[in-house]
């Protein structure tokens, strides 16, 4: 079982910051007027990270990474910078993980990152339609805990309330992560 303490500082930064940065990337992909969508997306991002830290039984590296993201909350504003070109950052994090983590741990990391991206995209419905928070967050948590057969933004369970811009952002992240994994 891999531990975060096995990584150097530069690799650790890439690994820990990427899931948060991906959430911000998706949030910035489509910006509705006003702050309502941004606030809901940031709450979804934080909640998703908290839940991942709680529920990943037997996936200790993923749980440890989610905890480290939360522990570094003071760095989130700086992590929000430079998220428009996220694909190279995806590659860097996966390459860093490959130095110590096994294939299953890397797959769990990719799933966590895509769960975060999708939860942010779903936090505020397409065309400004707010989702009911209690039902939405229950659905997000259910999606986190359930197993997913593959890493693909175009699967049958793809959320309908994700805008085209957010969908493209998630697809690009998924492709970059899968490419780096190969």
HELIX and SHEET records of a PDB file:
HELIX    1   1 UNK A    4  UNK A    6  5                                   3    
HELIX    2   2 UNK A    9  UNK A   29  1                                  21    
HELIX    3   3 UNK A   36  UNK A   55  1                                  20    
HELIX    4   4 UNK A   60  UNK A   71  1                                  12    
HELIX    5   5 UNK A   73  UNK A   75  5                                   3    
HELIX    6   6 UNK A   76  UNK A   79  1                                   4    
HELIX    7   7 UNK A   87  UNK A   98  1                                  12    
HELIX    8   8 UNK A  103  UNK A  122  1                                  20    
HELIX    9   9 UNK A  126  UNK A  128  5                                   3    
HELIX   10  10 UNK A  133  UNK A  145  1                                  13    
HELIX   11  11 UNK A  164  UNK A  181  1                                  18    
END                                                                             
